Structures are given as C-alpha cells and as structure tokens.
Amino acid sequence: MINAIATPFGLFLRYIYDFVNNYGWSIVIFTIIVKILLLPLTLKQSQSMKKMQELNPKLKEIQKKYAKDKQKMNEKTMELYKKENVNPAGGCLPLLIQFPVLIALFQVLREPQKYVFTPEVYATVEKSFFWLKDLGSPDSLYILPVLAAATTYYQSKMMNNANAQNPTQNTMTIVMPLMIGWFALKFPSGLALYWVLSNLFQIVQQYFIMRPAKAVKEESN
C-alpha cells in the first residue's frame, strides 16, 4: 500500500525537479503543494482541536464538581459533548487518514534514488542547498535536526493546548520533538527539510485557526 502511494509522489517530485532543475527547491515546492492538498484533513483536525479548547472551561467545571464521583463525571462529560455536538476523537480520524501518506512521503524523501530518480540519474543530481552540502546525507551542522525538534515541539504545544489536562498528550509534547530530532540526525537532510517546512506550514495554519478560541478563553478569564 505504501509503495502504491509513494510511487506517484516520487513521480510528482521528479516532475517538479525537471521543471525547476534544483533538488532543494523541488522539495520546498513539493512540500507546499502536499500541505495544500492535505489542507482539508488538517483543517478538520485543527477545528476539532479548537472545539475541544473552547470546551475546556466547562470540562474543568465538571471535573471539579464531580471529582468524587467518576461515573457521574463521565456521564456529564458525555452529555456536554452531545449538547455541543463535539466528538472528542474527532481530531484522530483525519490524522489516521494522513498517516499512510506521511509514511509514503518519508519513503520518497529517504530513498529518492528509488522513487524519484534512477540510481544513475541521482548520482548526477546537484544535492547541495544553502548550507547543506548533500540533501541525501544528514545535516552535518545539526541545524535542521534542531529546527525539526523545535518546530515539532511548538506545533505539538499549540495543538495540545486543546487538551492540556491530558497527561499522555503532555508527555508526547516532549517525546515527539526528541524523536523527530533524532530521526533528522540520522536520515537524509532532504527529509528533515520537508519536516521543518511542513511544521512551519502547520504552525501558521494552527495560529489562525486557534486564535479566536484563545481570545474567547482570555475573555472568560
């Protein structure tokens, strides 16, 4: 299944490369187009997070009021979700749908000589980009790994504000950036470049979606 998705992505990246004749800029353009194509799913996920953020004050009231009666707390919580027409798992489905796509993109940028170019053509491609000497190798200056970890942390922090009371998500806010930073240290910098650009795109999108909910929260305080 992953190969079935990765192959057309590889062909698309090759088409972009043939047009711009620069591997680094091909990845930049490729990232922007992919994020735009995935925008409906990411918007749905972000809107679900936004609704959960707006419900946080009411959820905290329920938790405080029924702290000694877990069953009643759960009943009142589900009543609130039903009343507000909110699915607490609504942000998960779009993410699950995107997951095979993300794995396919990972494969394409990890093995461009398999999915984008033939090995012979890949050997002739200019793979330097700004400070990066070879997009097929890890960033020797560690700039992209640091940026990948930092942008992943910031993006996760923005999204998890909607469920700040969830200790599991708070833990993942720390674990995920470290894991992504480690991947960026070990894998080709072309993949790390895609991850950083994708995170920046998501951060900007998340800012404009979550800003109204933040304003409502500040007014209620």
Helices and strands as residue ranges (DSSP letters): H 2-20, H 23-37, H 39-65, H 70-84, H 92-110, H 112-115, H 119-124, H 143-160, G 161-163, H 167-186, H 189-220
